[in-house]
Amino acid sequence: MIKRIEDQPEPTGEGTPVWDLVVSDMKERDSLGRQRYGTPLRTWNGRDALIDAYQEILDLAVYVRQEIEERRSIQQICDQVALIPGAEDCTSQNVLETLSEIEERVHMLESSNKDLRKRLTALQNESSYDAGFRRGSQAALELVEKMQGKHVSNELLESAMNLRSNQGGRAEG
C-alpha cells in the first residue's frame, strides 16, 4: 500500500511536450482501431461507453500500480548498488534513462531489420525476375529453333541477357 500521496514540485525542464505525445498516441490508436474493426469509433455503436471507460480505468490503475512497484524495486536496487565504492551516483532516474535508451535502440534495430528485410525481399524478387527472364528467353529461343529448324547459340542468349542488363535491369511495366 502506498504510504501517502506526496505533493509534487512545479514542473520544469526542456523535455518533449506531453500534449504532442498524447495527440500522436491518439492518432495511432484511432488508426489501429480502424484497422482492427474496419471503422472509426462512432456514437451509437451498440457498446456501453461507460462500461468500456470503467474497464479501461481499472486497467490504468493496475498499470500505474505496476509502475510504482517497479520504480520502488529499481530504487531498492540502486540503494544497494550505491553501497559499492564508485557507484554512489546510482539513482532510479539513471536506471530508467538507461532502460529508455536501450528500448530506443531496440526499436531502432527492429526498424532497421524491417528495412533490411524489405531490401532482401526486393533483391530476391529481382533475382527471381532475372531467373524468370532467363527461362523465358531460353523458351523463346527454343521456339525459334523449332520454327526455323536450326540451333540458336548460347552466345545469342547471353547477348540478350547483356542487352537487358545494359538497359538498367527489368523494364517498368
Residue, then its C-alpha position, 0 to 999 in steps of 0.5 A: m500500500i502506498k504510504r501517502i500521496e506526496d505533493q509534487p514540485e512545479p514542473t520544469g525542464e526542456g523535455t518533449p511536450v506531453w500534449d504532442l505525445v498524447v495527440s500522436d498516441m491518439k492518432e495511432r490508436d484511432s488508426l489501429g482501431r480502424q484497422r482492427y474493426g474496419t471503422p472509426l469509433r462512432t456514437w451509437n455503436g451498440r457498446d456501453a461507453l461507460i462500461d468500456a471507460y470503467q474497464e479501461i480505468l481499472d486497467l490504468a490503475v493496475y498499470v500505474r500500480q505496476e509502475i510504482e512497484e517497479r520504480r520502488s524495486i529499481q530504487q531498492i536496487c540502486d540503494q544497494v548498488a550505491l553501497i559499492p565504492g564508485a557507484e554512489d551516483c546510482t539513482s532510479q532516474n539513471v536506471l530508467e534513462t538507461l532502460s529508455e535508451i536501450e528500448e530506443r535502440v531496440h526499436m531502432l534495430e527492429s526498424s532497421n531489420k524491417d528495412l533490411r528485410k524489405r531490401l532482401t525481399a526486393l533483391q530476391n524478387e529481382s533475382s527471381y525476375d532475372a531467373g524468370f527472364r532467363r527461362g523465358s528467353q531460353a523458351a523463346l529461343e527454343l521456339v525459334e529453333k523449332m520454327q526455323g529448324k536450326h540451333v540458336s547459340n548460347e552466345l545469342l542468349e547471353s547477348a540478350m541477357n547483356l542487352r537487358s542488363n545494359q538497359g538498367g535491369r527489368a523494364e517498368g511495366 
